[in-house]
Each structure stands twice: as structure tokens, then as C-alpha cells.
């Protein structure tokens, strides 16, 4: 399996898979293990001691938006706070977003109904010093096709990124090159002061 193949499986199989419980489902295993393993292999030439995780959801429920994330342990090891790189799988189209995003759950806990506005404002503030990445990670907004605090929070938390359709997932060299650019942007954001959640 390659990174592109793993991402493609999630895009293609999630719409049907999420009709069944995730426990023991083959796609849940891809999201939790196979896809993160492929991401770790793709990160090996880049280095950096990153933590990689995938989430199909918790307990008996699939996530509204499954994800595969790369965390710098000096910043965060969780999608709840800080900022990190992530592949997000929208519910309404056969597409994958590759994004630099802010942690959402901590903002929801701290800001309640104002969390979305807070995340959009902080995303704008974080995007401003990253203008040198605007040509390589040009997507400044995403639509995950779901309502609710988490999907809407993920969309609001977006900083920079890319979108891939199914055909693009067949280009492994491009995916690895883009992953390297994402890591470069992640490191740059950290060096430029990043974002701190108390």
C-alpha cells in the first residue's frame, strides 16, 4: 500500500463504511494503522520525530470527518489543541484536504458558541506571516459538508492547505512532495511564534 492508495481507500469506502459500526471494520483499521504507517514511511526522508495518528471515530460511532494527522510533539500530540498537519475527508465529495490547522476542541471548550469566530480570526492571524507558502499551499478555506461543532470547527480552524481529487491521489511523488512542503510550513509556523492555547 502507498500513501495515495491509503487515502484513496478512505475517500472511496467511507461513505458506505460509515453505515456499519466501526468496531472491527477493515476501513477503521486502515485509518488507525495502515494509513498512519504509510505516512510514517513518507516522513522518513524528512525526519523530525513526528507523531502520526489516524481517527475513524470513537466507540461505536464513526467520525463525522475522519482524519490522519502529523503532530510535532513540541507543539501537540492531539488534534484538540495547538496546530498540526492533517488529511481531512469531507462527507459530501470524493476529495481529500491536506491542511495546516488549529486544534478545535480546546477552542470550543474555551470559547463556546464563539469558537468558530475565534478560530477564523486566529487562522487569519496565523496565515498572514505564512504568505511565502501561499503559492504552494493555496487553499485558504475548506468545506467539509457536515454541520456540527467539530466539522464546522475544523473548517474554521484551517490555515493553509491543498485539495486532492481521486485522480491526484494516484501521484505518489506529488503527495510526498506536498507532504514535505506541509512539514516545511509546520516548522516555519513554529519558528515564527505559532499559536499558544492556555
Backbone bond lengths (Angstrom), bond angles and torsions (degrees), N, CA, C in turn:
res aa  C-N    CA-C-N  psi(-1)  N-CA   C-N-CA  omega(-1)  CA-C   N-CA-C  phi
1 X - - - 1.465 - - 1.527 108.83 -
2 X 1.314 117.56 142.36 1.465 123.56 174.70 1.536 108.29 -108.19
3 X 1.331 115.71 171.37 1.460 119.31 176.70 1.530 109.91 -60.24
4 X 1.331 116.53 -45.42 1.462 119.93 -179.93 1.515 112.66 -61.46
5 X 1.330 116.48 -40.34 1.463 120.41 179.34 1.532 110.46 -64.75
6 X 1.338 116.10 -42.39 1.470 119.91 178.78 1.529 110.98 -62.65
7 X 1.326 117.21 -44.68 1.468 120.40 179.26 1.521 110.54 -63.69
8 X 1.324 116.22 -41.08 1.465 120.33 -179.71 1.528 111.24 -63.66
9 X 1.325 117.16 -41.16 1.466 120.12 177.90 1.520 111.12 -57.77
10 X 1.326 116.33 -43.64 1.462 119.82 -178.67 1.525 110.29 -64.26
11 X 1.335 116.46 -46.36 1.466 120.71 -179.88 1.524 110.69 -58.91
12 X 1.325 115.92 -47.52 1.466 119.97 -173.87 1.524 113.21 -75.57
13 X 1.324 117.81 -36.31 1.458 120.65 -171.35 1.524 114.69 -94.47
14 X 1.343 117.99 -21.79 1.463 119.48 -175.03 1.532 113.48 -60.48
15 X 1.350 119.60 -43.04 1.473 117.86 -177.53 1.530 113.82 -55.35
16 X 1.329 117.31 -36.74 1.463 120.17 178.14 1.528 111.38 -86.68
17 X 1.340 116.71 -39.61 1.466 120.90 -176.79 1.520 111.92 -59.39
18 X 1.333 117.09 -37.75 1.468 118.45 -173.85 1.531 112.71 -71.77
19 X 1.323 117.31 -1.86 1.461 120.52 173.76 1.530 111.70 -79.82
20 X 1.345 116.43 -16.70 1.465 122.56 177.44 1.522 109.32 -108.78
21 X 1.333 118.96 159.85 1.472 120.23 176.82 1.530 110.54 -62.60
22 X 1.336 117.76 144.89 1.464 120.28 -178.68 1.525 114.25 -72.71
23 X 1.326 117.52 -23.52 1.472 119.96 -176.96 1.523 109.81 -58.80
24 X 1.321 115.45 120.22 1.453 121.56 178.40 1.516 114.88 76.62
25 X 1.321 118.17 1.50 1.466 120.59 -178.79 1.538 109.59 -74.46
26 X 1.339 118.00 136.20 1.473 119.95 -179.66 1.528 113.64 -58.04
27 X 1.333 117.61 -35.26 1.463 118.61 -179.29 1.527 111.30 -69.48
28 X 1.328 117.22 -35.29 1.468 119.50 176.36 1.525 110.02 -60.64
29 X 1.346 117.12 -37.87 1.467 120.84 177.54 1.523 111.12 -66.73
30 X 1.323 117.44 -36.87 1.472 120.61 176.29 1.526 109.67 -61.77
31 X 1.321 116.56 -45.59 1.468 120.38 -177.13 1.525 111.22 -68.30
32 X 1.338 116.97 -39.23 1.469 120.25 -177.33 1.522 113.25 -79.21
33 X 1.351 117.12 -34.80 1.467 119.25 -171.10 1.526 114.55 -123.01
34 X 1.327 118.29 -58.48 1.470 120.70 -172.16 1.522 112.32 -63.46
35 X 1.332 117.27 -48.66 1.468 120.12 -179.11 1.533 111.28 -65.38
36 X 1.347 120.27 -45.26 1.469 118.64 175.16 1.532 112.78 -59.87
37 X 1.339 117.57 -36.83 1.469 119.75 176.43 1.518 111.05 -60.96
38 X 1.340 117.02 -42.04 1.469 120.41 178.19 1.527 110.94 -65.34
39 X 1.321 117.03 -37.91 1.467 119.92 177.47 1.521 110.78 -65.17
40 X 1.325 117.24 -40.36 1.474 120.06 177.61 1.525 110.82 -61.00
41 X 1.345 116.51 -41.87 1.465 119.59 177.71 1.523 111.34 -62.86
42 X 1.321 116.25 -41.11 1.468 120.30 179.09 1.528 111.55 -66.64
43 X 1.330 117.03 -28.40 1.466 121.14 -179.98 1.529 113.45 -82.26
44 X 1.328 117.85 -17.58 1.467 120.54 -175.99 1.524 113.44 -51.69
45 X 1.348 120.05 -46.76 1.464 118.76 -179.76 1.531 113.32 -67.59
46 X 1.323 116.62 -20.21 1.465 121.35 -177.50 1.523 110.65 -84.59
47 X 1.341 116.89 -35.46 1.461 121.51 -178.55 1.520 111.96 74.10
48 X 1.323 115.89 -175.15 1.449 120.07 172.89 1.509 116.86 116.11
49 X 1.330 120.04 -6.33 1.465 121.05 176.87 1.514 114.10 64.83
50 X 1.321 117.73 39.80 1.459 121.60 -178.35 1.523 112.02 -79.86
51 X 1.313 114.94 151.13 1.459 123.40 175.54 1.533 106.91 -99.37
52 X 1.333 117.08 132.29 1.459 121.92 -178.24 1.522 109.20 -120.83
53 X 1.326 116.44 130.99 1.462 121.29 179.64 1.518 109.85 -140.43
54 X 1.332 115.04 152.87 1.456 121.21 173.46 1.512 109.64 -128.99
55 X 1.331 116.59 144.53 1.460 120.28 179.81 1.524 111.45 -131.70
56 X 1.358 116.12 115.82 1.457 119.45 171.82 1.531 111.78 -88.20
57 X 1.323 116.63 -6.05 1.460 122.00 -176.76 1.516 109.19 135.47
58 X 1.343 115.49 -169.73 1.465 120.49 -179.08 1.511 109.94 -132.04
59 X 1.310 114.08 147.70 1.458 119.37 175.62 1.517 112.25 60.50
60 X 1.311 115.72 -127.08 1.470 120.65 -176.44 1.520 112.58 -97.15
61 X 1.329 117.66 8.13 1.467 121.11 -175.57 1.520 111.45 -121.12
62 X 1.321 115.15 133.86 1.459 120.48 171.39 1.521 109.19 -69.63
63 X 1.318 115.68 152.07 1.461 120.42 173.88 1.528 109.64 -67.11
64 X 1.316 116.07 145.95 1.467 119.39 172.96 1.527 109.55 -62.86
65 X 1.345 115.71 -32.62 1.465 122.49 177.56 1.526 107.72 -136.19
66 X 1.338 118.50 99.11 1.465 119.47 176.08 1.538 110.01 -62.57
67 X 1.326 116.13 153.93 1.463 118.95 -178.72 1.524 112.46 -147.83
68 X 1.335 113.90 156.78 1.468 123.91 171.44 1.515 106.08 -129.10
69 X 1.323 117.82 123.36 1.459 120.41 -171.49 1.518 112.65 -127.34
70 X 1.333 113.37 154.00 1.470 123.53 174.75 1.519 106.42 -118.18
71 X 1.330 115.97 122.09 1.456 121.56 -178.48 1.528 110.80 -115.78
72 X 1.322 116.97 136.70 1.462 122.48 167.58 1.526 105.21 -87.93
73 X 1.349 118.30 114.43 1.468 119.60 -176.11 1.529 114.33 -59.23
74 X 1.333 117.69 -20.40 1.467 119.79 176.56 1.527 110.98 -72.28
75 X 1.342 116.54 -17.08 1.467 121.06 -179.59 1.522 110.78 -106.64
76 X 1.337 116.22 -51.02 1.463 121.77 -179.74 1.521 110.13 -167.20
77 X 1.303 116.86 156.54 1.465 121.95 170.59 1.525 109.71 -122.95
78 X 1.331 115.34 18.66 1.459 121.33 -174.92 1.523 109.87 -142.53
79 X 1.327 115.71 148.07 1.463 120.70 177.14 1.528 112.12 -76.53
80 X 1.309 118.13 0.12 1.463 120.12 -176.24 1.525 113.32 -82.11
81 X 1.326 117.67 -26.26 1.472 119.56 -173.49 1.515 111.08 -146.06
82 X 1.328 116.05 173.39 1.457 120.97 179.05 1.519 111.09 70.54
83 X 1.334 116.00 -141.96 1.453 121.27 176.97 1.523 108.00 -150.32
84 X 1.325 115.78 155.25 1.459 120.45 -171.69 1.529 109.41 -165.02
85 X 1.335 115.61 171.10 1.462 122.54 174.42 1.517 109.15 -95.80
86 X 1.330 116.57 142.77 1.466 118.47 -177.38 1.522 111.09 -152.76
87 X 1.330 114.90 146.18 1.454 122.21 165.93 1.529 106.24 -98.44
88 X 1.334 116.24 124.74 1.464 122.21 179.55 1.528 108.85 -116.24
89 X 1.322 116.18 142.58 1.454 122.41 -174.43 1.528 109.33 -115.08
90 X 1.346 118.00 99.89 1.461 119.53 -178.50 1.516 112.19 -65.53
91 X 1.312 115.05 151.46 1.469 120.90 -174.38 1.522 113.00 -80.02
92 X 1.319 117.22 -22.88 1.463 120.29 -167.26 1.523 114.94 -105.89
93 X 1.332 118.07 2.27 1.467 118.95 178.49 1.523 109.77 -154.69
94 X 1.316 115.68 156.83 1.467 120.83 178.93 1.520 108.60 -84.50
95 X 1.327 113.58 86.14 1.450 121.12 -172.54 1.530 108.48 -155.84
96 X 1.319 115.65 159.51 1.460 122.28 174.30 1.523 107.23 -130.71
97 X 1.323 116.31 136.24 1.460 120.76 171.06 1.522 108.81 -101.05
98 X 1.321 116.48 137.00 1.461 122.85 171.25 1.516 105.89 -113.23
99 X 1.331 117.27 114.74 1.459 121.28 -167.58 1.519 113.35 -135.13
100 X 1.313 114.13 151.67 1.452 122.67 162.15 1.521 104.48 -97.44
101 X 1.337 116.77 118.95 1.462 121.27 -173.45 1.524 111.71 -133.09
102 X 1.321 114.36 165.74 1.463 121.96 173.85 1.521 109.54 -95.51
103 X 1.318 116.55 151.63 1.453 120.74 172.78 1.518 110.06 -61.78
104 X 1.328 115.71 138.16 1.459 120.71 -171.60 1.524 113.35 -100.74
105 X 1.324 117.58 -44.24 1.470 120.73 -172.01 1.526 111.57 -61.79
106 X 1.337 117.47 -41.64 1.471 119.31 179.38 1.522 110.64 -61.68
107 X 1.331 116.75 -38.91 1.468 120.12 179.11 1.530 110.95 -67.32
108 X 1.350 116.51 -39.04 1.467 119.81 177.98 1.529 110.03 -63.90
109 X 1.317 116.50 -42.96 1.476 119.85 179.11 1.519 111.56 -63.62
110 X 1.321 116.17 -41.13 1.465 119.74 -175.35 1.525 112.91 -79.18
111 X 1.332 116.79 -37.31 1.466 120.00 -171.21 1.525 114.39 -110.40
112 X 1.351 117.25 -4.88 1.454 120.60 176.74 1.520 113.07 53.87
113 X 1.332 117.17 -129.90 1.462 119.95 -177.02 1.530 113.62 -65.84
114 X 1.332 117.56 -14.24 1.464 120.81 178.27 1.525 112.43 -91.68
115 X 1.339 117.50 4.62 1.463 120.78 -174.80 1.522 112.84 -60.92
116 X 1.332 116.60 -42.48 1.466 118.86 -177.53 1.529 110.87 -61.37
117 X 1.323 116.74 -44.76 1.465 120.58 177.58 1.510 111.79 -63.19
118 X 1.339 116.12 -42.53 1.457 120.33 177.81 1.527 110.98 -59.43
119 X 1.348 116.90 -46.66 1.460 120.65 -178.82 1.523 111.58 -64.39
120 X 1.319 117.21 -39.10 1.475 119.48 178.52 1.535 110.68 -65.26
121 X 1.317 117.39 -42.40 1.467 120.59 179.20 1.524 111.13 -65.44
122 X 1.335 116.48 -44.80 1.462 118.25 -179.67 1.526 110.66 -69.65
123 X 1.352 117.40 -33.35 1.460 120.42 175.06 1.514 111.27 -61.76
124 X 1.336 117.38 -42.88 1.467 121.31 176.76 1.526 110.50 -61.47
125 X 1.346 115.88 -43.06 1.459 120.22 -179.49 1.531 111.54 -64.81
126 X 1.329 116.49 -37.31 1.466 120.33 179.21 1.528 111.99 -75.15
127 X 1.316 117.49 -30.65 1.462 121.98 -179.64 1.528 111.43 -69.53
128 X 1.332 116.05 -34.33 1.469 120.47 -174.52 1.539 112.88 -55.64
129 X 1.332 120.19 -49.76 1.467 118.73 -179.54 1.528 114.05 -77.62
130 X 1.334 116.88 0.92 1.468 121.31 -178.62 1.525 111.36 -105.44
131 X 1.325 117.47 22.03 1.462 121.19 -175.07 1.529 112.61 -61.40
132 X 1.331 117.59 -23.29 1.463 119.70 178.51 1.531 112.16 -70.92
133 X 1.325 118.10 -8.46 1.466 121.97 176.32 1.539 112.13 -103.81
134 X 1.329 116.90 -1.04 1.457 120.34 -173.35 1.524 113.37 -61.77
135 X 1.328 118.06 -29.44 1.461 119.77 179.88 1.521 112.14 -80.23
136 X 1.330 117.39 -27.20 1.468 120.56 -178.29 1.531 113.11 -95.03
137 X 1.313 116.76 -25.09 1.471 122.95 176.35 1.528 107.21 -129.48
138 X 1.343 116.58 68.91 1.473 120.06 -166.20 1.524 116.99 -78.70
139 X 1.323 117.63 -11.03 1.463 119.94 -174.84 1.524 110.13 -76.85
140 X 1.332 116.55 115.30 1.471 119.74 -177.37 1.519 113.01 -102.52
141 X 1.343 117.29 -1.80 1.468 120.90 177.43 1.528 108.76 -151.98
142 X 1.333 116.30 148.70 1.460 121.47 178.70 1.526 109.88 -132.14
143 X 1.329 115.60 157.19 1.468 122.65 177.82 1.526 107.04 -129.55
144 X 1.317 117.36 115.18 1.460 121.85 -175.75 1.520 113.36 -93.35
145 X 1.318 117.71 -2.55 1.458 120.93 173.40 1.513 115.69 70.68
146 X 1.306 117.21 17.40 1.472 121.55 178.45 1.512 109.66 -135.07
147 X 1.326 115.41 148.45 1.455 120.75 173.19 1.518 108.78 -98.48
148 X 1.311 116.22 160.00 1.455 121.53 178.99 1.509 110.09 126.15
149 X 1.319 116.89 160.49 1.464 120.85 -175.09 1.529 114.06 -57.52
150 X 1.332 118.03 -43.46 1.467 118.73 -177.46 1.526 113.07 -72.66
151 X 1.333 120.46 -53.89 1.463 117.87 178.71 1.534 112.95 -58.39
152 X 1.321 116.80 -43.04 1.455 119.53 179.13 1.525 110.65 -68.30
153 X 1.333 116.61 -34.58 1.463 120.66 176.24 1.518 112.00 -66.47
154 X 1.343 117.13 -43.44 1.467 120.22 176.93 1.526 110.84 -58.51
155 X 1.329 116.28 -44.06 1.468 120.18 -179.95 1.526 110.49 -63.18
156 X 1.333 116.59 -42.74 1.465 120.43 179.67 1.520 111.84 -68.19
157 X 1.335 117.47 -29.58 1.463 122.77 -175.07 1.523 113.44 -80.31
158 X 1.319 116.63 -6.88 1.465 121.78 -177.29 1.531 111.27 -62.40
159 X 1.334 115.50 139.19 1.471 121.09 177.09 1.526 109.98 -111.75
160 X 1.329 116.66 -62.07 1.467 123.58 -179.46 1.518 108.64 -142.40
161 X 1.325 118.17 158.75 1.452 117.52 175.58 1.503 115.23 173.97
162 X 1.330 113.74 -166.97 1.459 124.88 -178.70 1.515 109.20 -139.09
163 X 1.319 116.41 160.18 1.459 122.16 172.08 1.520 108.09 -123.74
164 X 1.331 116.55 138.42 1.465 122.11 176.60 1.524 109.28 -119.31
165 X 1.325 116.33 134.48 1.455 119.19 167.97 1.530 107.59 -90.30
166 X 1.309 117.40 178.19 1.469 120.56 -175.05 1.520 112.76 -59.79
167 X 1.334 117.65 -40.68 1.459 120.03 -179.03 1.524 111.93 -61.13
168 X 1.319 116.91 -39.21 1.469 120.81 -178.90 1.524 112.00 -64.85
169 X 1.331 117.60 -25.16 1.464 120.46 -178.60 1.523 112.16 -71.67
170 X 1.319 117.54 -9.30 1.457 120.91 175.41 1.514 113.55 -83.02
171 X 1.331 117.41 -7.16 1.469 121.88 -178.51 1.531 109.45 -99.62
172 X 1.324 115.50 85.37 1.468 120.79 -176.32 1.524 111.99 -61.23
173 X 1.312 117.36 -37.90 1.471 120.09 -179.43 1.528 110.34 -62.84
174 X 1.323 115.88 -42.20 1.466 118.97 178.05 1.521 111.13 -64.28
175 X 1.332 117.24 -43.78 1.466 120.21 -179.84 1.524 110.84 -59.43
176 X 1.324 117.00 -42.61 1.472 120.39 -179.85 1.526 111.13 -69.60
177 X 1.324 116.14 -38.01 1.471 120.01 177.36 1.524 109.81 -63.97
178 X 1.337 116.68 -44.30 1.467 120.18 179.00 1.530 111.57 -65.62
179 X 1.334 116.45 -36.40 1.466 119.64 176.61 1.528 110.10 -61.89
180 X 1.328 116.97 -40.58 1.470 120.77 177.53 1.528 110.82 -63.68
181 X 1.324 117.37 -39.22 1.475 120.63 176.71 1.532 109.57 -64.74
182 X 1.323 116.84 -42.36 1.455 120.13 177.79 1.522 112.27 -59.33
183 X 1.335 116.28 -43.02 1.472 120.22 177.36 1.523 110.33 -63.54
184 X 1.321 116.31 -40.39 1.466 119.96 177.68 1.533 110.37 -60.19
185 X 1.328 116.46 -43.56 1.469 120.44 178.60 1.526 110.99 -65.94
186 X 1.322 117.28 -39.90 1.466 122.42 178.80 1.528 109.83 -60.30
187 X 1.327 115.27 -46.71 1.472 119.97 178.54 1.523 110.98 -63.90
188 X 1.321 116.41 -39.60 1.463 120.21 -179.55 1.518 110.79 -65.20
189 X 1.331 117.41 -43.11 1.460 120.15 178.99 1.523 110.57 -61.49
190 X 1.312 116.44 -40.92 1.464 120.88 177.10 1.529 110.29 -61.60
191 X 1.327 117.19 -46.19 1.463 121.55 -178.52 1.532 112.00 -65.95
192 X 1.335 116.35 -27.73 1.469 121.07 -176.59 1.523 112.94 -92.15
193 X 1.305 116.50 9.63 1.461 119.85 173.54 1.495 115.42 111.43
194 X 1.335 117.17 -20.85 1.459 121.32 173.25 1.514 114.24 54.68
195 X 1.294 113.40 -138.81 1.460 122.07 -173.41 1.518 107.40 -148.73
196 X 1.308 116.99 135.81 1.457 121.07 -179.74 1.519 108.91 -121.12
197 X 1.346 116.86 123.78 1.456 121.13 170.16 1.520 107.74 -98.67
198 X 1.295 117.94 127.29 1.479 120.59 176.79 1.518 110.64 -77.24
